[in-house]
């Protein structure tokens, strides 16, 4: 994630070519992934999924580590 952008304003994007069905995502992770549209920031996604920005960020961090998510430049 870029250093200068506040946490809630970072915009996650799905990586192309990732087969989500083979990653064994939890229901929580899968639901959050389903809300990533490449335009909505973490704060907006947190609202959509009923999580705090911190909790959504933790889930997105796990998704980033397994190669599902990247962040907009």
C-alpha positions as CSV (number, residue, x, y, z in Angstrom):
1,X,0.0,0.0,0.0
2,X,1.2,3.5,-0.7
3,X,2.7,5.3,2.3
4,X,1.0,8.7,1.9
5,X,-2.6,7.6,1.6
6,X,-4.7,7.3,4.8
7,X,-5.7,3.7,5.5
8,X,-9.4,4.1,4.8
9,X,-8.8,5.9,1.5
10,X,-6.7,3.2,-0.2
11,X,-8.5,1.5,-3.1
12,X,-8.1,-2.2,-3.4
13,X,-8.4,-3.9,-6.8
14,X,-8.6,-7.6,-7.7
15,X,-5.6,-9.1,-9.4
16,X,-6.5,-10.5,-12.9
17,X,-6.2,-14.2,-13.5
18,X,-6.7,-15.3,-9.9
19,X,-9.0,-18.3,-9.5
20,X,-10.8,-17.4,-6.3
21,X,-12.4,-20.9,-6.1
22,X,-9.0,-22.5,-5.5
23,X,-7.9,-20.3,-2.6
24,X,-10.1,-21.6,0.1
25,X,-11.3,-18.2,1.2
26,X,-13.5,-17.9,4.2
27,X,-17.1,-16.7,3.8
28,X,-16.0,-13.4,5.3
29,X,-13.1,-13.0,2.9
30,X,-15.3,-14.1,-0.1
31,X,-18.0,-11.6,0.9
32,X,-15.5,-8.8,1.2
33,X,-13.9,-9.7,-2.2
34,X,-17.3,-9.6,-3.8
35,X,-17.5,-5.9,-2.9
36,X,-14.2,-4.9,-4.5
37,X,-14.9,-2.9,-7.6
38,X,-11.7,-1.0,-8.2
39,X,-13.3,2.3,-7.4
40,X,-14.5,2.0,-3.8
41,X,-12.0,2.7,-1.0
42,X,-11.5,0.6,2.1
43,X,-13.8,2.9,4.1
44,X,-16.6,2.4,1.7
45,X,-16.0,-1.4,1.5
46,X,-16.0,-1.5,5.3
47,X,-19.4,0.2,5.4
48,X,-20.8,-2.2,2.8
49,X,-19.7,-5.3,4.7
50,X,-20.5,-4.0,8.2
51,X,-16.9,-4.0,9.5
52,X,-14.7,-1.3,10.9
53,X,-12.0,0.2,8.6
54,X,-9.4,-1.6,10.7
55,X,-11.1,-5.0,10.5
56,X,-11.7,-4.6,6.7
57,X,-8.0,-3.6,6.3
58,X,-6.9,-6.8,8.2
59,X,-9.0,-9.0,5.9
60,X,-7.6,-7.1,2.8
61,X,-4.1,-7.5,4.1
62,X,-4.6,-11.3,4.2
63,X,-6.0,-11.1,0.6
64,X,-3.1,-9.1,-0.5
65,X,-0.6,-11.6,0.9
66,X,-2.2,-14.5,-1.0
67,X,-2.2,-12.5,-4.2
68,X,-5.9,-11.7,-4.6
69,X,-5.7,-7.9,-4.0
70,X,-3.4,-5.1,-5.1
71,X,-3.8,-1.4,-4.5
72,X,-4.4,1.4,-7.0
73,X,-1.4,3.6,-7.6
